[in-house]
């Protein structure tokens, strides 16, 4: 198997349920994508959502990584499986083989492609996006300005200003973000929601809000499922009506050369068809003639 296909199978293998119906529960699963520029805290959030501790050291993530967490809607006992993607926009290729290299070995120049946003459509089957930036670095907010309009219009987004614990060094004010979101006119009417919050992975600030944000994609998924079910019922009803019309057509009117051929209207006395033909598009009725 090609190394790239093997890595892809590992990423979204059989143990990873796709967004939608969870194979182990009766609830629907969510797919949440975390995006942002380098060194904005995406992987730290990915770890925090799993209940893992904060790591001070910054280690660049080389390719997309996926995990599953359990989440519940408000105070219900229903467990929802949330598939969380830590997305890398451009991964770092890995050289094949770490063993002894022979001279002129063609594998020496080969490398394994990284699973990144250039290779995968990370928004496919996506229910929600968390887009992060560093409130102390302008260039990370420029990423938001560039990438936020590209999110599919049906997907809700939580813009997360990270490193709130370093607020005294901030260069991006909350009003700057809200003004940008409010004036973003590229999404048509009826598009899903944008929300803004701030966070600190160091002390878990903002995680409670983020868990509440999951309510939006969850309810939206529930709504879409109900609409699909109603659409299925409507299709069955229409099919039933079509069957009824087919039965009625055999005993009544027929379509001939693009026109509706209806029964001639006969005289109620002589039962003869008038010279005009007596055709009508209304329901057949009886006419009167001059016979007493």
Legacy VTK file of the C-alpha trace (Angstrom):
# vtk DataFile Version 3.0
C-alpha trace
ASCII
DATASET POLYDATA
POINTS 292 float
0.000 0.000 0.000
1.241 3.494 -0.834
2.532 5.237 2.314
0.159 8.157 1.784
-2.867 5.873 1.504
-1.717 4.011 4.591
-1.481 7.280 6.531
-4.899 8.359 5.289
-6.419 5.051 6.359
-4.820 5.485 9.755
-6.244 9.002 10.020
-9.819 8.098 9.140
-9.749 4.375 9.755
-12.468 2.036 10.892
-12.180 3.163 14.495
-12.983 6.723 13.473
-16.715 7.076 12.853
-17.610 9.662 10.217
-19.663 12.640 11.230
-23.290 11.613 11.505
-24.662 8.553 13.220
-22.385 7.065 15.898
-21.985 3.319 15.475
-21.965 2.736 19.244
-24.759 5.045 20.391
-28.090 6.335 19.183
-26.831 9.917 19.026
-25.282 11.760 16.093
-21.562 12.486 15.945
-19.985 15.837 15.173
-16.903 16.779 13.210
-15.154 19.872 14.557
-12.183 21.348 12.705
-9.529 23.474 14.450
-7.744 25.889 12.121
-5.306 28.745 12.506
-1.802 29.867 11.700
1.297 28.303 13.198
1.873 28.687 16.933
-1.657 29.825 17.785
-2.460 26.988 20.194
-4.393 24.588 17.966
-2.673 21.462 19.254
-2.844 22.724 22.842
-6.619 23.074 22.432
-6.746 19.636 20.812
-5.029 18.239 23.920
-7.206 20.223 26.333
-10.405 18.917 24.751
-9.124 15.421 25.525
-8.535 16.363 29.155
-4.777 16.337 28.790
-2.494 18.831 30.573
-1.046 21.975 29.048
2.488 21.660 27.653
4.546 24.849 27.703
7.025 23.741 25.046
6.016 24.483 21.470
6.391 21.510 19.135
5.211 22.149 15.545
2.595 19.682 14.342
3.717 18.042 11.114
0.354 16.851 9.742
-3.349 16.602 10.500
-4.221 14.626 13.623
-7.667 13.439 14.698
-9.141 12.325 17.984
-12.605 11.561 19.334
-14.056 12.946 22.538
-17.394 12.452 24.276
-19.626 15.453 24.788
-23.181 15.833 26.068
-25.813 18.366 25.099
-26.540 20.588 28.106
-27.835 18.464 31.015
-29.003 15.463 29.004
-27.547 11.996 29.420
-27.082 11.518 25.683
-23.437 11.076 24.768
-22.323 12.650 21.510
-19.127 11.563 19.813
-17.152 14.597 18.630
-14.404 14.039 16.093
-11.833 16.827 16.527
-9.385 17.624 13.733
-6.158 19.495 14.453
-5.516 20.851 10.969
-2.144 21.700 9.475
-2.375 23.883 6.378
0.917 22.725 4.888
2.568 19.702 6.424
6.195 18.786 6.477
7.118 15.876 4.223
8.868 12.957 5.865
11.748 11.181 4.205
11.160 7.500 3.561
13.290 5.090 5.493
15.619 5.846 8.348
17.946 2.935 7.751
21.205 2.626 5.889
21.181 4.436 2.532
22.897 2.838 -0.420
24.599 4.996 -3.010
22.266 6.109 -5.818
19.325 4.616 -3.948
16.231 6.175 -5.604
14.373 6.076 -2.282
16.855 8.536 -0.867
15.266 11.381 -2.789
11.702 10.264 -2.113
9.589 11.507 0.741
6.164 10.770 2.134
3.536 13.415 1.539
2.069 14.887 4.694
-1.647 14.844 5.380
-2.534 18.525 5.368
-5.234 20.923 4.204
-3.683 21.007 0.735
-4.288 17.287 0.331
-7.592 16.820 2.185
-10.828 18.760 2.048
-11.054 19.324 5.785
-14.502 20.917 5.482
-16.079 17.763 4.037
-18.808 16.565 6.455
-17.702 19.311 8.835
-20.239 20.504 11.426
-18.266 23.292 13.086
-15.009 25.226 12.892
-12.837 26.692 15.630
-10.507 29.274 14.064
-7.723 30.429 16.374
-5.335 33.365 16.460
-2.852 34.841 18.923
-4.104 38.155 20.349
-0.466 39.273 20.689
0.485 38.693 17.029
-1.103 40.636 14.168
-0.031 38.161 11.497
-2.063 35.395 13.106
-5.169 37.584 12.882
-4.375 38.200 9.217
-4.913 34.472 8.795
-8.462 34.912 10.140
-9.089 37.792 7.729
-7.973 35.601 4.851
-9.460 32.219 5.740
-12.714 32.976 7.559
-14.624 33.950 4.386
-13.641 30.595 2.845
-15.560 28.525 5.391
-18.710 26.961 3.850
-21.712 29.107 4.641
-23.654 26.317 6.366
-20.904 25.710 8.942
-20.933 27.634 12.260
-17.605 29.152 13.305
-16.147 30.098 16.670
-13.271 32.563 16.284
-11.020 32.051 19.300
-8.542 34.710 20.406
-5.934 32.685 22.273
-3.225 33.637 24.799
-5.639 35.646 26.933
-3.213 35.165 29.838
-0.871 37.533 27.964
-3.520 40.235 27.592
-1.141 43.019 28.573
0.718 42.372 25.284
-2.328 42.173 23.069
-2.359 43.927 19.705
-5.791 42.676 18.586
-8.749 44.111 20.482
-12.061 42.230 20.805
-13.857 45.045 18.995
-11.514 44.602 16.032
-12.652 41.006 15.666
-16.339 41.730 16.201
-16.275 44.593 13.701
-14.711 42.319 11.103
-17.305 39.590 11.732
-20.208 42.034 11.682
-19.044 43.581 8.403
-18.332 40.274 6.696
-20.849 40.415 3.853
-19.649 37.504 1.729
-22.036 35.036 3.373
-25.566 35.007 1.938
-28.724 35.348 4.059
-29.512 32.208 6.025
-25.855 31.334 6.610
-24.806 29.787 9.900
-23.378 31.637 12.889
-20.073 33.340 13.723
-19.124 33.685 17.376
-16.096 35.251 19.045
-14.502 34.289 22.347
-11.086 34.442 24.006
-9.135 31.656 25.607
-6.012 30.589 27.394
-4.843 27.012 27.096
-2.544 27.601 30.033
-5.385 27.949 32.555
-8.274 26.471 30.470
-10.012 29.839 30.194
-12.661 29.772 27.445
-13.102 26.003 27.287
-16.498 26.191 28.985
-17.693 28.618 26.324
-16.336 26.360 23.597
-18.274 23.400 24.969
-21.407 25.557 24.819
-20.567 26.503 21.238
-20.812 22.803 20.329
-24.566 23.172 20.981
-24.918 25.117 17.717
-23.498 22.492 15.301
-25.240 19.742 17.274
-28.684 21.348 17.007
-28.050 22.260 13.380
-27.195 18.624 12.636
-30.373 17.527 14.421
-32.400 20.004 12.367
-30.859 18.789 9.104
-31.631 15.181 10.077
-35.259 16.053 10.785
-35.550 17.886 7.461
-34.104 14.861 5.672
-36.601 12.584 7.403
-39.485 14.893 6.540
-38.273 15.061 2.953
-38.222 11.258 2.851
-41.802 11.135 4.131
-42.837 13.745 1.556
-41.280 11.667 -1.231
-43.276 8.627 -0.066
-46.485 10.661 -0.001
-45.825 12.036 -3.486
-45.101 8.529 -4.756
-48.410 7.379 -3.313
-50.250 10.229 -5.021
-48.540 9.444 -8.318
-49.761 5.858 -8.014
-53.286 7.096 -7.376
-53.128 9.349 -10.437
-51.958 6.447 -12.577
-54.970 4.400 -11.528
-57.300 7.343 -12.238
-55.673 7.920 -15.595
-56.499 4.394 -16.743
-60.216 4.977 -16.077
-60.495 8.605 -17.172
-58.656 11.203 -19.171
-55.614 10.402 -21.316
-52.822 12.565 -22.637
-52.706 12.628 -26.433
-49.977 14.466 -28.365
-49.483 16.984 -25.627
-53.189 17.815 -25.190
-55.735 16.592 -22.719
-58.485 14.648 -24.555
-61.664 14.949 -22.518
-65.040 13.295 -22.904
-67.605 14.939 -25.260
-70.563 16.680 -23.687
-73.832 15.031 -24.827
-77.365 16.353 -24.965
-79.434 15.324 -21.988
-82.437 14.467 -24.285
-81.046 12.916 -27.440
-77.607 11.945 -26.103
-76.102 13.335 -29.314
-72.889 15.313 -29.489
-73.542 18.895 -30.683
-72.046 19.931 -33.990
-69.519 22.118 -32.194
-67.986 18.960 -30.798
-69.122 19.717 -27.272
-65.647 19.357 -25.810
-64.867 21.050 -22.557
-61.980 21.116 -20.132
-64.360 21.139 -17.203
-66.019 18.112 -15.660
-68.428 16.396 -18.155
-72.012 17.610 -17.846
-75.269 17.381 -19.860
-76.461 19.987 -22.371
-80.006 20.851 -23.400
-81.301 20.851 -27.016
-84.480 22.029 -28.766
-86.282 18.677 -28.437
-89.320 19.162 -26.159
LINES 1 293
292 0 1 2 3 4 5 6 7 8 9 10 11 12 13 14 15 16 17 18 19 20 21 22 23 24 25 26 27 28 29 30 31 32 33 34 35 36 37 38 39 40 41 42 43 44 45 46 47 48 49 50 51 52 53 54 55 56 57 58 59 60 61 62 63 64 65 66 67 68 69 70 71 72 73 74 75 76 77 78 79 80 81 82 83 84 85 86 87 88 89 90 91 92 93 94 95 96 97 98 99 100 101 102 103 104 105 106 107 108 109 110 111 112 113 114 115 116 117 118 119 120 121 122 123 124 125 126 127 128 129 130 131 132 133 134 135 136 137 138 139 140 141 142 143 144 145 146 147 148 149 150 151 152 153 154 155 156 157 158 159 160 161 162 163 164 165 166 167 168 169 170 171 172 173 174 175 176 177 178 179 180 181 182 183 184 185 186 187 188 189 190 191 192 193 194 195 196 197 198 199 200 201 202 203 204 205 206 207 208 209 210 211 212 213 214 215 216 217 218 219 220 221 222 223 224 225 226 227 228 229 230 231 232 233 234 235 236 237 238 239 240 241 242 243 244 245 246 247 248 249 250 251 252 253 254 255 256 257 258 259 260 261 262 263 264 265 266 267 268 269 270 271 272 273 274 275 276 277 278 279 280 281 282 283 284 285 286 287 288 289 290 291
